[in-house]
Amino acid sequence: MVLGNQEATTSSPQKISPPCVVLVSGGLDSATILAMAKAQGFSPFAISFDYGQRHRFELEAAKKVCEAQGVARHVIIPLDLRSIGGSALTANIDVPKDRTDAELTSGIPITYVPARNTVFLSIALGWAEVIGAQDLFVGVNAVDYSGYPDCRPEFVAAFEKLANLATQTGVEGQPWKIHAPLIHLTKAEIIRQGVALGVDYSLTHSCYDPTSTGLSCGHCDSCLIRKKGFLEAHIPDPTRYAD
């Protein structure tokens, strides 16, 4: 039908972005997967954990990252893992410094927090079920990482299987998907992808043993891996180091 010089048109229905839950620590990896989830068409709901970690500055970074990327909602769950300790991040144990490449890739370091990713993903899974999401994003990495057993592909696959067995959503035939898009990438590759997606890494925090004002130590495993990543990516490191 034509009205004068104007044609009657019908507007197409607006596509609704499906929700997903993204684990956001405030570090480099989680900021990247948050951007990836958005790029894939999801509406991210972010979850962080205040678990008594030595490096609580990462929570302020998580807030800034979520604000910058416009998440639908960001929740911070209080969870006192200091009550069980067992890690340099949750107990009065010195954080290792200036370890060699050989040391970084040998064994499980004292900064490993017992069952941390299992606990975090379980709580994220519960929230995802509440909001009707079937997709979880986690920034685990099995290449440039500190030897944590809960950062391996086998762990992600096993947790996805558990999710589909242990929830109403999974039992009723709506399969869960645990997305770990960084699992086989080097830190340099992660940084390049994040920069291409517009991630502002100056907002992130990775250091395990920051100063009282939040400066990164530059010597813990996480700082060393981060420095190496920016160097190999040929991208300036925006991190504020203490020295």
Summary of the structure (lengths in Angstrom):
residues: 243
radius of gyration: 19.9
end to end distance: 71.7
largest distance: 79.2
contacts: 762
relative contact order: 0.17
helix: 39%
strand: 14%
